Structures are given as structure tokens and as C-alpha cells.
Amino acid sequence: MDLQDFFQPYEKLVEIDIVGRKCSVPENNTLLRGFQFLSMETISYGDFCWNGDCLNCQVWIKNGDKEKGVISCRTNASDGMEIVRMSDEIELEF
């Protein structure tokens, strides 16, 4: 299986900030798929339902002066997005 089979079609990468680290992930994909793009092994074998039922993929994004909790498997990555906190279940090795 080609790794591209995991992702929605994309033409470019968008830059997001993950707890202070700038990363590039595929446009038109959820944050969880972006995390998988960055750390294929840990995310692919992580304890995620991929449909929003388990909440193991919750992250908190900067929303003005506040934080907003979102489920990363249901939230698309967008250029300039800033993730300030992540669920303990999300292990990134990048």
C-alpha cells in the first residue's frame, strides 16, 4: 500500500505550530492525518478511533487570547494553525 493512500489528495503542505514547533502537513487533511504524516508509526498504531468517538486525539488550538478544544480527527489543518496543548495519547516522533 502506498503511503499516499492514507491522505486526502493534496497539492501542497501547510505550516502549523505544534506546541512551539513549526511543522508542515498536507492541506485538505485532518490534523490527525497531519500528525500521521509527521509520525507514521506512533499515530498509525496509537489508540485512536479515527471518527471522533474516543476523544483520544483532542488538541487545543489558540483562538485569540483563549484556547479551544477540538478533536483532531474531525478538524482540518489550516495554514498558521497553532496547537497549544495535546492529549497524552498523541505521541509524535519527529
Summary of the structure (lengths in Angstrom):
residues: 94
radius of gyration: 12.3
end to end distance: 22.4
largest distance: 42.7
contacts: 257
relative contact order: 0.26
helix: 18%
strand: 33%
